[in-house]
């Protein structure tokens, strides 16, 4: 039978209990038992060498008496980890003073859709130029523009829609969540920092006008990192009395609902449930709000071009407005009854086509849009900043 020291020596040479047991002709349970017996000596040796508070999971202790492998239990529960994150956030989250606003009777939905931080478009290939700096500049300019115009009509609350492919890729390999390669012009972490910086600044700007409610739409380009970005931005404002943070609006759920006066609003990226099913889903998933609303509107994204439809009466003619290459077609003369309809609004994107989209002829009219809803009268105004 091998001695404890011989077991330690074999463990040191081979680096594993299985290999040490095979070398010495012992069972793994015997090797584990002998190493367990040596733990008090190993701890004493490691402490004598100044390692009592070492944070690494394992290490070798070299001394005149021998060489010993020390493995520590460094497992941490999720609750412990979460508590640590919360404590860190409490230390560093900025604190803001409450702001008194003039008020109004309009809800403004500012929907900066499909910004695609990190996307690359070259003029020589596509006729358009787009990179990280342009994405940040367009987001700031666009939101500031529509906000200033909507402000003239009196704002009660601002809904700022987050997500919807804020980030162009979802990992260091330059692909979307599902693994589709993208034309990317920056490191993933630079895109994350730029998007966070711009959105924090814009939300601070919006809070000077009215309370801001944050709504997140998970999306296909950045399903994981986009949610983390939205959570990071929301956490930044956890101490802001004029920023409204609700789990129902910020979760990973694919569809979100919000009622404002007589308006029921739905938000989703657009790559999931079929558009024709959204009216029925709204009636089922938001049945209480549906019962007390007169008007219903879905905000969709993902397609980068305007597409407005009416699911209701008259049947068979739901398309009201659509972006085609270089022109927007608006159909009029229909007997639309808003109270018997569910409208879908596909929101334009400020990002131009990249190489793949241009090659396939998907040319979009680039813009950032905002819609205002009156608490008693429904949809009132539209504001568009073109690029």
C-alpha positions in Angstrom: 0.0 0.0 0.0 1.4 3.4 -1.0 2.0 5.9 1.8 0.3 9.3 2.0 3.4 11.0 0.7 3.7 8.7 -2.3 0.0 9.4 -3.1 0.7 13.1 -2.9 3.8 12.7 -5.1 1.8 10.8 -7.7 -1.0 13.3 -7.6 1.6 16.1 -8.2 3.2 14.3 -11.2 -0.1 13.3 -12.9 -2.3 16.2 -11.9 -5.4 14.1 -11.3 -6.7 11.6 -8.8 -7.6 9.1 -11.6 -4.1 9.1 -13.0 -2.5 8.9 -9.6 -4.7 5.9 -8.7 -3.8 4.2 -12.0 -0.1 4.8 -11.5 -0.1 3.4 -8.0 -2.5 0.5 -8.6 -5.0 2.0 -6.1 -8.7 2.7 -6.3 -9.7 6.4 -6.7 -11.6 6.2 -3.4 -8.3 5.3 -1.7 -6.5 8.2 -3.3 -9.3 10.5 -2.3 -9.2 9.2 1.3 -5.4 9.7 1.6 -5.5 13.2 0.2 -8.4 14.0 2.5 -6.2 12.9 5.5 -3.5 15.3 4.4 -5.8 18.4 4.3 -4.9 19.7 7.8 -1.2 19.5 6.9 -1.8 21.2 3.6 -3.7 24.0 5.2 -0.9 24.5 7.8 1.7 24.5 5.1 -0.2 27.0 2.9 -0.8 29.3 5.8 2.9 29.3 6.8 3.7 30.4 3.3 1.2 33.3 3.4 -1.7 31.9 1.4 -4.6 31.8 4.0 -6.7 34.3 2.1 -5.8 33.2 -1.4 -8.7 33.6 -3.9 -7.6 31.1 -6.5 -9.4 27.7 -6.6 -6.2 25.6 -6.4 -2.4 26.0 -6.1 0.8 24.1 -5.3 2.6 24.6 -2.0 6.4 24.1 -2.4 8.5 23.7 0.8 11.4 21.7 2.1 9.0 19.1 3.5 7.5 18.5 0.0 5.2 19.8 -2.6 1.5 19.8 -2.0 -1.5 20.5 -4.2 -4.2 22.6 -2.5 -7.7 22.8 -3.9 -10.2 25.2 -2.2 -14.0 25.2 -2.3 -14.8 28.4 -4.1 -18.3 27.7 -5.2 -20.7 30.6 -4.8 -24.5 30.3 -4.9 -26.6 32.4 -7.3 -28.2 34.2 -4.4 -24.8 35.2 -3.0 -23.7 36.4 -6.4 -26.9 38.4 -7.0 -26.6 40.0 -3.6 -23.0 41.0 -4.4 -24.1 42.7 -7.6 -26.9 44.5 -5.9 -24.6 45.8 -3.2 -22.1 47.0 -5.8 -24.9 48.8 -7.8 -26.1 50.5 -4.6 -22.6 52.0 -4.1 -22.2 53.4 -7.6 -25.7 54.0 -9.1 -26.1 57.8 -9.6 -28.7 59.6 -7.5 -30.9 62.2 -9.1 -33.2 64.9 -7.7 -36.9 64.9 -8.5 -37.9 67.1 -11.4 -41.2 69.0 -11.6 -42.7 69.1 -15.1 -45.2 71.3 -16.9 -47.3 68.2 -17.7 -49.8 67.6 -20.5 -52.3 65.1 -21.7 -50.2 63.3 -24.3 -48.0 60.2 -24.1 -45.0 60.3 -26.5 -43.6 57.0 -27.7 -40.0 57.6 -28.9 -38.9 54.4 -30.7 -35.3 54.5 -31.9 -35.6 51.2 -33.7 -32.8 49.0 -35.1 -29.9 51.4 -34.6 -27.4 48.5 -35.0 -24.4 49.8 -33.0 -21.3 48.2 -34.7 -22.9 47.9 -38.1 -20.6 48.7 -41.1 -21.6 50.2 -44.4 -19.2 51.5 -47.0 -20.1 54.1 -49.6 -18.2 52.3 -52.4 -20.3 49.2 -51.9 -23.7 50.5 -50.7 -23.8 54.2 -51.4 -24.1 54.8 -47.7 -21.6 55.3 -44.8 -22.4 53.9 -41.4 -20.2 53.1 -38.4 -20.1 53.3 -34.6 -19.7 57.1 -34.6 -22.5 57.7 -37.1 -24.8 55.4 -35.2 -24.3 57.3 -32.0 -24.7 60.6 -33.7 -27.9 59.7 -35.5 -29.4 58.3 -32.3 -28.7 61.4 -30.3 -29.8 63.8 -33.1 -32.9 61.9 -34.0 -34.2 61.5 -30.4 -33.4 65.1 -29.6 -35.2 66.3 -32.8 -38.5 64.4 -32.3 -38.5 65.2 -28.5 -38.2 68.9 -29.1 -41.1 68.9 -31.6 -43.4 66.7 -29.4 -42.6 68.9 -26.4 -44.6 71.8 -27.9 -47.9 69.9 -27.5 -47.6 69.1 -23.8 -46.2 65.8 -22.6 -47.5 63.8 -19.7 -45.2 60.9 -20.1 -42.5 59.6 -22.5 -42.2 55.9 -23.4 -38.6 55.2 -24.6 -38.4 51.9 -26.4 -35.1 50.0 -25.9 -33.8 46.9 -27.6 -34.8 46.1 -31.2 -31.2 45.4 -32.4 -29.5 48.2 -30.5 -26.4 46.0 -31.0 -25.4 44.6 -34.4 -23.8 41.4 -33.1 -24.2 39.3 -30.0 -20.7 37.9 -29.3 -17.0 38.4 -30.0 -17.2 36.3 -33.2 -19.2 39.0 -35.0 -22.4 37.1 -35.4 -26.0 37.5 -34.4 -27.5 35.4 -31.6 -28.3 32.5 -34.0 -24.8 32.7 -35.6 -25.3 34.7 -38.7 -22.1 36.6 -39.7 -22.4 40.4 -40.0 -20.4 43.3 -41.5 -19.2 44.8 -38.3 -16.9 47.9 -38.0 -16.0 47.8 -34.3 -15.2 45.6 -31.3 -18.4 44.2 -29.6 -17.5 45.9 -26.3 -17.0 49.3 -28.0 -20.5 49.0 -29.5 -21.8 48.2 -26.1 -20.1 51.2 -24.4 -21.2 53.6 -27.2 -24.9 52.4 -27.0 -24.9 52.7 -23.2 -23.3 56.1 -23.2 -25.7 57.5 -25.8 -28.8 56.1 -24.2 -27.9 57.2 -20.7 -27.4 60.8 -22.0 -30.7 60.7 -23.9 -32.7 59.4 -21.0 -31.3 62.1 -18.8 -32.3 64.7 -21.4 -35.8 63.3 -21.6 -36.3 63.4 -17.9 -36.0 67.2 -18.1 -39.2 67.2 -20.2 -41.4 64.5 -18.6 -41.3 61.2 -16.7 -39.7 58.5 -18.8 -41.0 54.9 -18.9 -38.5 52.3 -20.3 -39.7 49.4 -22.4 -37.4 46.7 -23.7 -38.0 44.6 -26.8 -35.8 41.5 -27.2 -34.5 41.1 -30.7 -32.8 38.6 -33.0 -29.4 40.3 -33.6 -28.6 40.8 -29.8 -31.0 38.7 -27.9 -28.6 38.2 -25.0 -26.3 41.3 -25.0 -29.2 43.6 -25.9 -31.1 42.5 -22.8 -28.0 43.0 -20.7 -27.5 46.5 -22.2 -31.1 47.4 -21.4 -30.7 46.0 -17.9 -27.5 48.0 -17.5 -29.2 51.2 -18.6 -32.2 50.6 -16.4 -30.0 49.9 -13.4 -28.2 53.2 -14.0 -31.5 55.0 -13.4 -32.7 52.9 -10.5 -32.4 56.0 -8.2 -34.1 58.4 -10.6 -37.5 59.5 -9.3 -38.6 60.5 -12.9 -37.7 57.2 -14.6 -40.4 54.5 -14.5 -39.0 51.0 -14.2 -41.4 48.0 -14.2 -40.5 44.4 -14.4 -43.4 43.9 -16.9 -41.8 46.4 -19.3 -38.2 45.3 -18.9 -38.3 41.5 -18.8 -37.1 39.2 -21.5 -40.8 38.6 -22.6 -41.2 39.0 -26.3 -44.4 41.1 -26.1 -45.1 44.1 -23.8 -48.3 46.0 -23.2 -49.0 49.4 -21.9 -52.3 51.3 -21.4 -52.6 55.0 -21.5 -56.0 56.5 -21.2 -58.1 55.1 -24.0 -55.0 53.6 -25.8 -53.7 50.1 -25.6 -50.1 49.8 -26.9 -48.2 46.6 -27.7 -44.5 46.4 -28.3 -42.6 43.5 -30.0 -39.5 43.2 -32.3 -41.3 41.6 -35.2 -39.3 38.5 -35.8 -41.5 36.2 -33.7 -45.3 35.9 -33.7 -47.0 36.5 -37.1 -48.3 40.0 -37.6 -51.8 38.7 -38.4 -51.9 37.0 -35.0 -50.9 40.1 -32.9 -54.5 41.5 -32.6 -55.7 38.2 -31.2 -52.7 37.9 -28.9 -53.3 41.4 -27.6 -56.9 40.6 -26.8 -55.8 37.4 -24.9 -52.6 38.5 -23.2 -53.9 42.0 -22.2 -57.6 41.2 -21.8 -58.2 43.5 -18.8 -56.6 46.5 -20.6 -58.4 45.6 -23.9 -61.7 45.7 -22.1 -61.2 49.3 -21.1 -59.5 50.7 -24.2 -60.9 52.3 -27.4 -57.8 52.2 -29.6 -55.1 49.6 -30.1 -51.7 50.0 -31.7 -48.8 47.6 -32.1 -45.2 48.8 -32.5 -43.2 46.5 -34.7 -39.5 46.7 -35.8 -37.0 44.4 -37.4 -37.9 45.3 -41.1 -36.3 48.8 -41.1 -39.1 50.3 -43.3 -42.5 51.8 -42.6 -45.4 49.5 -42.9 -48.7 50.5 -41.4 -51.7 48.2 -41.5 -55.3 48.1 -40.1 -56.6 44.7 -38.8 -60.3 45.3 -38.6 -62.7 47.0 -40.9 -62.9 47.2 -43.8 -61.7 43.6 -44.3 -59.4 42.7 -47.2 -57.7 46.1 -47.3 -55.5 46.4 -44.3 -52.4 48.1 -45.8 -52.5 51.9 -45.1 -48.9 53.0 -45.7 -45.7 51.3 -47.0 -42.1 52.3 -47.8 -41.0 51.1 -51.2 -37.6 51.8 -52.7 -37.3 55.6 -52.7 -41.0 56.3 -52.1 -43.7 55.9 -49.5 -47.2 54.9 -50.7 -50.1 56.1 -48.5 -53.6 54.7 -49.3 -56.5 57.0 -48.5 -60.2 57.0 -49.0 -60.8 53.9 -46.9 -63.7 53.9 -44.3 -61.4 53.2 -41.3 -63.0 52.8 -38.0 -60.2 53.2 -35.4 -62.4 51.8 -32.5 -62.9 48.6 -34.4 -59.3 48.2 -35.5 -55.9 47.1 -34.3 -53.2 49.1 -36.1 -49.7 47.8 -36.6 -46.8 50.3 -37.0 -43.5 49.0 -38.4 -41.0 51.6 -37.2 -38.2 52.9 -39.5 -34.5 52.5 -38.7 -31.8 55.1 -38.8 -29.3 52.6 -40.1 -28.7 52.2 -43.8 -28.3 48.9 -45.7 -25.1 47.0 -45.3 -23.5 44.9 -48.0 -25.9 42.0 -47.9 -29.1 44.1 -47.8 -27.9 46.4 -50.6 -26.9 43.4 -52.8 -30.4 42.0 -52.4 -32.1 45.3 -53.0 -33.4 46.0 -49.5 -33.0 49.8 -49.4 -34.7 51.6 -46.5 -35.7 55.2 -45.8 -33.6 56.0 -42.7 -35.3 57.8 -39.8 -36.1 58.0 -36.1 -39.8 58.3 -35.3 -42.1 59.3 -32.4 -45.8 59.0 -32.0 -48.0 60.9 -29.6 -51.2 59.5 -28.1 -53.8 61.6 -26.3 -55.4 60.1 -23.2 -58.9 60.8 -24.5 -58.6 61.0 -28.3 -56.1 58.3 -29.3 -53.3 58.8 -31.9 -52.6 62.5 -32.4 -49.3 63.3 -34.0 -46.2 61.7 -35.8 -42.7 63.1 -35.8 -39.9 61.9 -38.1 -36.3 62.8 -38.2 -34.9 61.8 -41.6 -31.3 60.9 -42.4 
